[in-house]
């Protein structure tokens, strides 16, 4: 006879089993004296733990008036106003200049823009020009405008990211509770007509797990980061441009990934699901995709490099290609470096305030835009100070 | 839900959770207030779970600062001294020792186990604990079983060895 495991006994004693589970456990208990004895031990342990923790009761508390909390929140909002990092008119002009000079860049922009075919004037089948094709000025302008529209529609500020995560989270819990108006949630998150939202919601896959709510707070960049960024930006401007052609293997995998991603809203995807849209590459291939030199971390073991659409990178910029480098540090901890090339032009966009992102599972991320035109995100289950120190060592 | 109502209903519970988690009541109140200020900025749809999630993260950050660990020695002594000195001296001494032992035993639990146990004591369900800690619901029973068993076992071991001194707390 197999016995009831400890976790189930405690869950039974805590009243946290489903009706079916409870019936099964009780049926077993009626036949098994050993498990009955273990259940009594579990109940004793539960009671004992509560008694012990009751010893740690705080003394008289100071609870400020709620108005004081509101004043602190208002003061904080005044000190760090949110800024839209992308000024559309400036972005449009910069996009045209960049795309003209770098032929492959339009290829990458079409990749992401093609995920929202209603926003582009190009047919989806024509999104991947053959190697060696140079885009016409007219197509470059259309592509730039399409990207601009995609960015305007999709770029999240901090609050929107949180709201969207909460909508996804609420949708997941509401699903288990049996009542959700997914169309209304989609409309609320995106401010689109309810009918369109309903059609879009019908295409959504339910999230495999609830989306954790991130916590974002401003952060100070490392002291020498600014100087290093300026030096790195100068070095990149002096370097020759990478070859425009992506290898055929990478092209075909990106095609498959694009087709699969078009069925999803990236904000509803779990981390596991997002991995489906990553394509493993070599570093030089990643540079082609990125459109610039790939930034790397020294002294860490590089485990792998992938290219992904910017729309599946948390804290990334939708509509821009992204490179993900996976590292392992000396203790075996996983460190992820996500990067996007924003253009590198002075005044191209207002940099986002550097920020830390904390997830309930303990993973942290440090996001910043450097003066060389990169959006960079470092992730890992290490301390915020360690993330910031790593950021200062970026090549 | 109106956040001011959440504040009235859950502020004390949040402070108690943080106090048990980090051992410093003044700092626990600071962190609890910080969590509520952030809630005003983010307006979460599920404020109670969100607040405890933020509090858990803040407590983990707090626990990694060596200065806080060094302060534990002073704080536990000060905490014991600050309690209303009602019972006779020998009973008060025993009580201080028990508080110290419980604090040490709690520190010796794995971080997730400790947090799950503290959340359960604050009235969170298995579903809510799983959400706050980013664990699967099915693992909560095992996590709590491990935490409770170990807590009692560590205390028994400490009593039999006469442990629970300030040096133990510093570890």
Interface residues (C-beta under 8 A of the other chain):
Chain A: X5 X6 X7 X8 X9 X10 X11 X14 X16 X42 X45 X46 X48 X49 X50 X52 X53 X55 X56 X57 X58 X59 X61 X62 X63 X64 X66 X69 X70 X72 X73 X76 X77 X159 X162 X166 X167 X169 X170 X173 X210 X212 X213 X215 X217 X358 X359 X360 X361 X362 X383 X384
Chain B: X3 X4 X7 X8 X11 X12 X15 X16 X19 X20 X25 X28 X29 X33 X36 X37 X38 X40 X41 X42 X44 X45 X46 X50 X53 X54 X56 X57 X60 X61 X64 X79 X82 X83 X95 X98 X99 X102 X103 X105 X106 X117 X118 X120 X121 X125 X126 X131 X132 X133 X134 X139 X140 X141 X142 X143 X144 X145 X146 X147 X148 X149 X151 X152 X155
